């Protein structure tokens, strides 16, 4: 089995025009060649903003770019035929496909209904007004264009427990919907931020309605049959009751023809919360290591003032490596996005070396780091900014190095605030490596690799250092790196 390596194959500002699925189909052979063997595709179904939707404003889960809804047949990324062709190309190149699942909320309802709501304190969702307001709200999803194909389920106000806009009277805010399912308060087993973080946006799905949970299980069976996907990325799980996803994951794993790879986004920098969620779902999903991503952000800003020996302290990959997806950046943390925490370009090769070449966690590579991205948007200050996310030089080589040299027992040399190193011993079948990196001046580490590595000649696979390193009979050698850089030392005879 090759080392698992995930690519998030989109970014928030990927251009509109329906090109991504075609691009993915064309990229598949090259991705396999450099060592990517799993790919996370963006939400493939129709969002409320149609052909402009990134996909997180879910409208119709059953429209994979097949129906003329919300102003277009295709999604932002292409139509259903192009999606299936892209998945087919990935599978032919031994690349597993993860689909994005956005079931926290719906947006873009077809009809209004007359409903009853209560006002909620936006900063403390446990404070719900006693006054019940009668109003109109966009809560009915009948999908008239799809006309019952694939599913005849109609969503109405009983499927939701919260909304952020009402009419007659016209008001914006957070409102608790009163119905037979929603009870006195919000769902339990959600994040405690804002008192209770069940409500996020749009028409908030209420998983206490049994018809809703059964429909979402049915959709999962349908989408697996349609796409033959290999797993899922679950969006915004901190806002969704853990008991629902425990039940949903158990169901999809039971009906899937082979075990599915599932990763969830619980975006919290508190590792205790991540571990608690993993426990709540019986360890059935991996989580993105948000604390590690924040540490990379901070380290890239502080430069030599950041203590590299502590880079993994308080991270999920340190606490529970078997449930951690490690990452450097993603669509939410890229510049001008809601969770903006960019990692400076100079530090990204160091960060990627730390997630790709260590044995702990499953690394996720970001599209914009591999291929670059240029876009414009308005910042929080109201000003417009042009962002250039450059291609990270040597990222291809680091992904390749993961498959070729990241094997065997790991030994850490995190004994200096600026220069750290680790070695991989290799196995009977595959070679190892020595990785040295510094966020300050040029660095060096004297390592003892053992008799098996005695009298060997080593070269920097990244060619950042030109000299060769020669180990003595006991396998002792002095391995170096440039300032603010990383070197991956491998035995010359395996290059």
C-alpha positions in Angstrom: 0.0 0.0 0.0 1.4 3.4 -1.0 1.5 6.1 1.7 -2.0 7.7 1.7 -1.8 11.3 0.3 -4.9 13.4 -0.1 -5.3 16.4 -2.5 -8.0 19.0 -1.8 -8.7 19.6 -5.5 -10.3 23.1 -5.5 -10.0 26.4 -3.7 -12.7 28.9 -2.7 -12.1 31.2 -5.7 -11.7 28.5 -8.3 -13.0 30.2 -11.6 -16.7 29.8 -12.6 -17.4 28.3 -16.0 -17.7 24.6 -15.4 -14.0 23.6 -15.9 -13.0 21.7 -12.8 -14.3 18.3 -13.7 -12.6 18.5 -17.1 -9.4 19.6 -15.4 -9.5 16.8 -12.9 -10.0 14.2 -15.7 -7.0 15.6 -17.5 -4.9 15.8 -14.3 -5.5 12.2 -13.1 -2.5 10.5 -14.7 -0.1 13.2 -13.5 -1.5 13.2 -10.0 -1.0 9.5 -9.7 2.6 9.9 -11.1 3.6 12.4 -8.4 2.1 10.3 -5.6 -1.5 11.6 -4.9 -3.7 8.6 -4.3 -6.8 10.3 -2.8 -8.7 13.3 -3.9 -11.3 15.4 -2.2 -13.7 17.0 -4.7 -15.8 20.1 -3.8 -19.6 19.7 -3.3 -20.8 18.2 -6.5 -24.5 19.2 -6.2 -26.5 22.3 -7.0 -26.1 25.2 -4.6 -28.5 28.1 -4.1 -26.3 30.3 -6.3 -26.3 27.8 -9.2 -23.3 28.0 -11.5 -21.6 30.4 -9.2 -21.9 28.3 -6.1 -18.8 27.0 -4.4 -21.2 24.3 -3.1 -21.6 25.1 0.6 -25.0 26.7 0.1 -26.7 23.4 -0.5 -29.9 23.5 -2.5 -30.5 20.1 -4.1 -28.3 17.1 -3.1 -29.8 15.1 -6.0 -28.8 17.5 -8.7 -25.2 16.7 -9.7 -25.4 19.1 -12.7 -28.3 17.5 -14.4 -31.3 19.8 -14.0 -31.9 23.4 -15.0 -32.2 24.8 -11.5 -30.9 28.0 -10.0 -30.1 29.4 -13.4 -28.0 26.6 -14.8 -27.8 22.9 -15.5 -24.1 22.6 -14.7 -22.7 23.5 -11.3 -19.7 25.8 -11.0 -17.5 22.8 -11.7 -19.3 21.2 -14.7 -22.2 18.9 -15.4 -23.0 15.4 -14.2 -21.5 13.6 -17.2 -18.2 15.5 -16.7 -18.2 14.7 -13.0 -18.6 11.0 -13.7 -15.9 11.1 -16.4 -13.5 12.8 -13.9 -14.2 10.1 -11.3 -13.7 7.4 -13.8 -10.3 8.9 -14.8 -9.3 9.1 -11.2 -10.2 5.5 -10.5 -8.4 4.3 -13.6 -5.3 5.9 -12.1 -5.8 4.3 -8.7 -6.9 7.5 -7.0 -9.7 7.2 -4.4 -12.5 9.8 -4.6 -14.0 11.6 -1.6 -17.2 13.6 -2.0 -18.0 16.6 0.1 -21.2 16.3 2.2 -22.9 19.5 3.3 -26.0 18.6 5.3 -26.0 21.1 8.1 -28.3 23.5 6.3 -30.2 24.2 3.0 -30.4 27.5 1.1 -32.5 28.8 -1.9 -35.9 27.4 -0.9 -38.6 27.2 -3.7 -41.6 28.5 -1.6 -42.5 30.4 1.5 -44.5 28.9 4.3 -46.4 30.5 7.2 -44.6 29.5 10.3 -44.0 30.4 13.9 -40.5 31.4 15.3 -38.9 32.7 18.4 -36.0 35.2 18.4 -32.7 34.0 19.6 -29.7 35.9 21.1 -27.1 35.5 18.3 -24.2 35.5 20.8 -25.8 33.0 23.2 -28.2 30.7 21.3 -29.4 29.2 24.6 -31.3 32.5 25.2 -34.6 32.0 23.3 -37.4 34.6 23.6 -40.7 33.4 25.0 -42.6 35.4 22.4 -43.8 33.4 19.4 -43.9 35.3 16.2 -46.1 34.3 13.2 -44.2 35.0 9.9 -43.5 33.9 6.4 -40.2 32.1 5.7 -38.5 30.4 2.8 -38.6 26.8 4.1 -40.2 24.7 1.4 -38.0 22.7 -1.0 -40.1 20.9 -3.7 -37.5 20.9 -6.5 -40.1 21.5 -9.3 -37.6 21.1 -12.1 -36.3 17.8 -10.9 -40.0 16.8 -10.5 -39.5 13.8 -8.1 -36.7 12.1 -10.1 -34.4 10.2 -7.7 -36.3 11.4 -4.6 -39.9 12.6 -4.0 -39.0 14.0 -0.6 -40.3 17.6 0.0 -38.5 19.6 2.6 -40.7 21.9 4.7 -40.5 23.9 7.9 -40.8 20.7 10.0 -37.4 19.6 8.6 -35.6 22.7 10.1 -35.1 24.2 13.5 -33.6 27.6 12.7 -33.5 30.3 10.1 -31.8 33.7 9.7 -34.5 35.7 7.7 -38.2 36.1 8.1 -40.8 38.1 6.2 -44.1 39.7 7.2 -42.7 40.9 9.6 -39.3 41.4 7.8 -36.4 40.7 10.1 -32.9 39.2 10.0 -31.2 37.4 12.9 -31.3 33.9 14.4 -34.8 32.5 14.8 -35.8 29.2 16.4 -38.5 27.5 14.3 -41.4 26.1 16.3 -42.6 22.7 15.1 -43.5 19.2 16.4 -39.8 18.0 16.2 -37.7 20.9 17.4 -38.6 20.7 21.1 -37.7 23.4 23.6 -34.2 24.0 22.4 -31.5 23.2 19.9 -29.8 19.8 19.2 -27.5 18.4 21.7 -24.0 17.0 21.0 -22.9 20.1 19.1 -20.1 22.6 19.8 -20.6 24.8 22.9 -19.5 28.0 21.2 -22.3 30.7 21.3 -23.8 28.6 24.1 -24.9 26.0 21.5 -23.6 26.1 17.9 -26.3 24.0 16.3 -27.4 27.0 14.2 -24.9 28.1 11.5 -26.7 29.6 8.5 -29.6 29.3 6.1 -32.4 26.8 7.0 -30.8 24.7 9.7 -31.6 21.0 9.3 -33.2 19.4 12.4 -31.9 15.8 12.7 -34.6 15.1 15.4 -37.0 14.7 12.5 -36.7 10.9 11.6 -37.9 11.5 8.0 -35.0 13.8 7.5 -32.3 11.4 8.8 -33.7 8.6 6.7 -33.7 10.8 3.6 -30.0 11.7 4.2 -29.2 8.0 4.5 -31.1 7.3 1.3 -29.2 10.2 -0.4 -25.9 8.6 0.7 -26.8 5.3 -0.8 -27.9 7.0 -4.0 -24.8 9.1 -4.4 -22.5 6.1 -3.8 -24.4 4.2 -6.5 -24.3 7.1 -8.9 -20.6 8.0 -8.5 -18.9 4.9 -7.0 -17.1 7.2 -4.6 -14.6 5.8 -2.1 -15.5 8.0 0.9 -16.7 11.4 2.2 -15.5 14.7 3.6 -18.1 15.8 6.1 -18.6 19.6 6.4 -19.2 21.6 9.5 -19.7 18.7 11.9 -19.3 20.9 15.0 -22.8 22.2 14.2 -24.4 18.8 13.6 -25.3 16.4 16.5 -22.6 13.8 16.8 -25.2 11.1 17.4 -26.5 11.7 13.8 -23.2 11.3 12.2 -22.4 8.2 14.3 -25.6 6.6 13.0 -25.1 7.9 9.4 -21.5 6.7 9.1 -22.4 3.3 10.5 -25.1 3.1 7.9 -23.0 4.1 4.9 -20.1 1.7 6.0 -22.6 -1.1 6.3 -24.1 -0.7 2.8 -20.8 0.3 1.0 -19.2 -2.4 -1.2 -15.9 -1.8 0.5 -14.7 0.3 3.6 -15.1 4.0 3.0 -12.5 6.7 3.9 -14.2 9.4 5.9 -12.8 12.7 7.2 -14.8 15.3 9.0 -14.3 19.1 9.5 -14.6 20.0 13.1 -12.8 23.4 13.0 -11.6 24.0 16.5 -8.2 24.8 17.8 -8.9 23.0 21.1 -7.6 19.5 20.7 -9.7 18.3 23.6 -12.9 19.1 21.6 -11.6 17.2 18.6 -10.8 14.1 20.8 -14.2 14.4 22.4 -15.9 14.4 19.0 -13.9 11.3 17.9 -15.1 9.6 21.0 -18.7 10.6 20.4 -18.7 8.9 17.0 -16.8 5.9 18.2 -13.7 6.8 16.2 -15.5 6.3 12.9 -14.0 9.4 11.2 -10.7 11.2 11.0 -10.6 14.9 11.7 -8.6 17.8 10.1 -5.9 18.9 12.5 -7.0 22.6 12.9 -4.6 23.2 15.8 -1.6 22.1 13.6 -2.8 24.4 10.8 -2.9 27.4 13.2 0.6 26.5 14.5 1.9 26.6 10.9 0.3 30.0 10.4 1.9 31.3 13.6 5.3 29.8 12.8 5.3 31.4 9.3 4.6 34.8 10.8 7.1 34.7 13.7 10.0 33.3 11.7 13.0 32.6 13.9 11.1 33.6 17.0 8.9 30.5 16.8 10.1 27.5 18.8 10.1 24.7 16.2 10.7 22.1 18.9 7.1 22.7 20.0 5.4 22.7 16.6 3.4 19.5 17.3 2.5 20.3 20.9 -1.2 20.5 21.5 -2.1 19.1 18.0 -4.4 16.3 17.1 -1.7 14.4 15.2 0.4 14.3 18.4 -2.6 13.3 20.6 -4.3 10.8 18.2 -2.3 10.2 15.0 -4.6 7.6 13.8 -7.5 10.0 13.5 -5.6 13.1 12.2 -5.6 14.6 8.7 -2.7 17.0 8.7 -2.8 20.1 6.5 -1.0 23.4 5.7 -4.0 25.3 4.4 -7.5 24.8 2.9 -10.3 26.7 1.3 -11.5 28.3 4.6 -8.1 29.5 5.8 -6.9 30.9 2.4 -6.6 34.7 2.3 -9.9 36.7 2.5 -11.9 33.7 3.8 -13.9 33.3 7.0 -11.2 31.4 8.9 -8.3 33.2 7.3 -5.0 31.9 8.7 -2.6 31.9 5.8 0.8 30.2 6.0 3.5 32.4 4.4 5.0 30.9 1.2 8.5 30.7 2.6 7.4 28.3 5.4 5.1 26.1 3.3 7.9 23.7 2.1 8.9 23.2 5.8 5.3 22.6 6.8 4.7 20.2 3.9 7.9 18.3 4.8 6.6 17.9 8.3 3.2 16.4 7.2 4.3 14.5 4.1 7.5 12.8 5.4 6.7 12.0 9.0 4.7 8.8 9.7 2.0 10.4 11.7 -1.4 11.4 10.2 -2.7 11.5 6.7 -1.5 14.6 4.9 -3.8 16.8 2.8 -2.3 18.9 0.0 -4.1 22.1 -1.1 -4.9 22.7 -4.8 -3.6 26.4 -4.7 -0.2 25.3 -3.3 0.2 22.7 -6.1 -1.1 24.8 -9.0 -1.2 28.4 -7.7 -4.2 30.7 -7.5 -4.9 34.4 -8.3 -8.1 36.0 -7.3 -9.7 39.2 -6.0 -12.2 39.8 -3.2 -13.3 42.2 -0.5 -11.6 42.0 2.8 -13.2 42.4 6.2 -12.3 46.1 6.1 -14.4 46.6 3.0 -11.4 47.1 0.7 -10.7 45.1 -2.4 -7.6 42.9 -2.5 -5.9 41.0 -5.3 -4.4 37.7 -3.9 -1.6 35.7 -5.5 -1.1 32.3 -4.0 2.1 31.1 -5.7 2.9 27.5 -6.7 5.0 26.1 -3.8 8.3 25.2 -5.4 9.3 21.6 -4.6 5.8 20.5 -3.4 5.7 18.0 -6.3 9.1 16.7 -5.1 8.0 16.4 -1.5 4.9 14.4 -2.5 7.1 12.2 -4.6 9.6 11.9 -1.7 6.7 10.7 0.5 6.1 7.7 -1.7 9.7 6.9 -2.3 11.5 7.6 1.0 9.0 8.1 3.9 9.2 4.5 5.2 10.2 2.8 8.4 10.8 3.8 12.0 10.7 7.5 12.8 13.2 9.1 15.1 12.7 12.8 16.1 15.5 15.3 16.8 13.3 18.2 18.0 16.1 19.5 20.3 16.6 23.1 19.1 14.1 26.1 18.8 15.1 26.8 15.2 16.7 23.7 13.6 14.9 20.3 14.0 15.2 17.0 12.2 13.8 13.6 11.9 14.8 10.3 10.2 12.9 7.4 8.7 14.8 4.1 8.9 13.5 2.6 5.7 12.3 -1.0 5.5 13.5 -4.2 3.7 11.6 -3.0 0.6 11.8 0.7 0.7 14.5 3.3 1.6 14.3 5.9 4.3 15.5 9.5 4.6 16.8 12.3 6.9 14.9 15.5 7.0 16.5 18.7 8.4 14.8 22.1 8.5 15.4 25.5 10.0 13.3 28.6 10.5 16.4 30.6 11.3 20.0 30.4 10.1 21.6 27.6 8.2 21.3 24.5 10.4 23.0 21.2 11.0 22.3 18.0 12.9 24.7 15.3 13.9 22.8 12.0 13.7 23.7 8.4 14.5 21.8 6.2 12.0 23.3 2.9 13.0 25.6 0.3 11.3 23.1 -0.4 8.5 23.8 3.2 7.3 27.6 3.1 7.8 29.8 4.4 5.0 26.9 5.7 2.9 26.9 8.7 0.7 23.8 11.0 0.9 22.4 13.7 -1.3 19.7 16.3 -0.8 16.7 15.1 -2.8 15.5 18.7 -3.1 18.9 20.0 -4.3 18.8 22.8 -1.8 22.2 21.7 -0.6 24.9 20.8 -3.2 27.3 18.9 -1.1 27.2 15.2 -0.3 27.1 13.8 3.3 29.1 10.7 4.1 28.4 8.6 7.2 31.2 6.8 9.1 31.1 3.1 9.9 28.6 3.6 12.7 26.3 5.6 10.5 27.2 9.0 12.1 26.8 12.0 9.8 26.4 15.7 9.8 23.2 16.7 7.9 22.6 20.3 7.0 20.0 22.7 5.7 19.8 26.3 4.5 18.3 29.0 6.6 14.5 29.2 6.3 14.6 26.0 4.3 14.4 22.2 4.3 16.6 19.4 3.0 15.6 15.8 2.4 18.7 13.6 2.6 18.6 10.2 0.8 21.2 7.7 0.0 22.8 8.4 -3.3 22.4 4.8 -4.5 18.6 4.9 -4.3 18.2 8.1 -6.3 
